[in-house]
Amino acid sequence: MKTINIEGMSCNHCVMAVKKALKNLDKVNKVDVKLEEKKAFVEGDVDNNTLKEVIKDAGYKVTSIE
């Protein structure tokens, strides 16, 4: 499970946009996005650069991936 810290999410629409972008990746099994924590939790075999790119394309900034 990877924890992605995301800047720029301010509402439920943001959460849905990030969740949809991550779920569209082939090797992602599970996605949970928490607005209050400004984090996404991703289960699957996806490299960090791909995760960053998908979130950037959705309009948000990744500050770190753990």
N, C-alpha and C positions, 0 to 999 in steps of 0.2 A: 504494500500500500504506500503510495506517494502522497505527500502533503504539499500542495502548491499554494503559496501565499500570493494573493492577487490584489493589485491596486486598481481602483476605478469602479468597483461594483458599489452601486448605491441603492438599488431597489430589486424587487423580485424579477423584473424583466431582465436585469443584468445576470441574475442567478440562472435564469432559464437559458439565456444566450450562451453562457459559459458551459452549462450542463449539456446543451445540445451539441455544441462544438466538440466537446470531449467525447460524447457518446458516439459521434460519427466516426471516430477513429477505429480501425479494424480490430486492434488487439486490446481494446479497453473492455473490461468485463463489468465494472461497476463504477459509478460516479456519484459523489455526493458533494454539493456546494453549499457552504454556510455563509450567508451574507454577514451576520454579526461578527464572525471570526475573519471574514475576508479570505477564506480558504476553500480550496477544492481538494477532495480526497479521491484519488484515482487508483483503481485496482486493475492491473493488466501489464502486459509487456510492451511498454512504449518508452522510447528514450526521451530524456529531458528536453532536448532541442525541439522535438516534434511537439511536445506539450506546450512549450513556450510559443512556438509559431502559431499553433491553433488558437491559443488564447489571445495572442497579439492580433491575429486576423479578426477575432471577434470584437476587438476594440479595447482590450484591457492589457495591463502590464503585469508580468510575473516578477515578483521581487526575490523569490527563492523557491527551491524545490528540495524537500527533505525526504 
